[in-house]
Amino acid sequence: DEAGGTAVKFHELRDNLQVDDAELTDRAPVATGTSQDIFVLVWPRLAAYLLDERSEREVAESFEIELSQTRAWLKRAVAEGLAQRLTSKRRYVVSGQQRSLFAADR
């Protein structure tokens, strides 16, 4: 069942997010949604992945999520100034200020 597979992938992603609370507090965007807004949990990993230019499809495949979810998160990251969309290539990269935060972890 496709929905069950998505739930399993979500739990695997959540379990693989080995980021401590202090790191999330320092790097996560301010929550603009409900207290169950998963974007604030995913953003540190997504930002680290976007240190290099990535297409929507590359992000979706790497995180094993639907392309529509990928697009929603990337659109939000751009709207909040966390990432930039490179229009000539239809690729995304973490924004300058965020780049300095996440590049140190490389």
C-alpha positions as CSV (number, residue, x, y, z in Angstrom):
1,D,0.0,0.0,0.0
2,E,1.5,3.3,-1.1
3,A,0.4,5.3,2.0
4,G,1.9,2.7,4.2
5,G,5.2,2.9,2.3
6,T,5.2,6.7,2.7
7,A,4.7,6.3,6.5
8,V,7.6,3.9,6.7
9,K,9.8,6.3,4.7
10,F,8.8,9.2,6.9
11,H,9.7,7.2,10.1
12,E,13.1,6.2,8.5
13,L,13.8,9.8,7.7
14,R,12.8,11.0,11.2
15,D,15.0,8.2,12.7
16,N,17.9,9.2,10.5
17,L,17.7,12.9,11.6
18,Q,20.4,12.7,14.2
19,V,20.4,16.4,15.1
20,D,20.4,17.4,18.7
21,D,17.9,19.9,20.1
22,A,20.4,22.7,20.4
23,E,21.4,22.3,16.8
24,L,17.7,22.5,15.7
25,T,17.2,25.6,17.8
26,D,20.2,27.3,16.3
27,R,19.5,26.4,12.6
28,A,15.8,25.7,12.1
29,P,13.6,28.4,10.7
30,V,11.0,29.9,13.0
31,A,7.9,27.8,13.0
32,T,5.2,29.5,11.1
33,G,2.7,26.6,11.2
34,T,1.3,24.3,13.8
35,S,3.5,22.6,16.5
36,Q,3.5,19.6,14.2
37,D,5.1,21.4,11.4
38,I,7.7,18.9,10.2
39,F,9.5,21.4,7.9
40,V,11.4,22.8,11.0
41,L,12.7,19.3,11.6
42,V,13.6,18.5,8.0
43,W,15.2,21.8,7.2
44,P,18.7,21.1,8.7
45,R,19.1,18.0,6.6
46,L,17.6,19.6,3.5
47,A,19.9,22.7,3.9
48,A,22.9,20.5,4.2
49,Y,21.9,18.6,1.0
50,L,21.4,21.9,-0.8
51,L,24.9,23.1,-0.2
52,D,25.4,21.8,-3.7
53,E,22.9,22.7,-6.5
54,R,20.1,20.2,-6.6
55,S,17.0,19.6,-8.8
56,E,13.6,18.9,-7.4
57,R,13.9,15.3,-8.6
58,E,17.3,14.9,-6.9
59,V,15.9,16.1,-3.6
60,A,12.8,13.9,-3.9
61,E,14.9,10.8,-4.7
62,S,17.5,11.4,-2.0
63,F,14.9,12.0,0.7
64,E,12.6,9.3,-0.7
65,I,9.6,11.6,-0.7
66,E,7.0,12.6,-3.3
67,L,7.9,15.2,-5.8
68,S,4.9,17.3,-4.7
69,Q,6.2,17.3,-1.1
70,T,9.7,18.2,-2.4
71,R,8.3,21.1,-4.3
72,A,6.2,22.4,-1.3
73,W,9.3,22.3,0.9
74,L,11.5,24.0,-1.6
75,K,8.9,26.7,-2.4
76,R,8.6,27.3,1.4
77,A,12.4,27.5,1.8
78,V,12.6,30.1,-1.0
79,A,9.7,32.1,0.4
80,E,11.4,32.2,3.9
81,G,14.7,33.2,2.4
82,L,16.4,29.9,3.3
83,A,17.1,28.8,-0.2
84,Q,17.4,30.2,-3.7
85,R,15.9,28.9,-6.9
86,L,18.4,29.1,-9.8
87,T,16.0,29.9,-12.5
88,S,18.3,29.3,-15.5
89,K,18.8,25.7,-14.3
90,R,15.6,25.0,-12.3
91,R,17.8,24.0,-9.4
92,Y,18.0,25.0,-5.8
93,V,20.7,25.9,-3.4
94,V,20.8,27.0,0.2
95,S,20.9,30.8,0.7
96,G,24.1,32.6,1.6
97,Q,23.4,33.1,5.3
98,Q,22.2,29.5,5.7
99,R,25.2,28.3,3.7
100,S,27.6,29.7,6.3
101,L,25.7,27.8,9.0
102,F,25.7,24.5,7.3
103,A,29.0,24.6,5.4
104,A,30.9,24.3,8.7
105,D,29.5,20.8,9.2
106,R,31.0,19.5,5.9
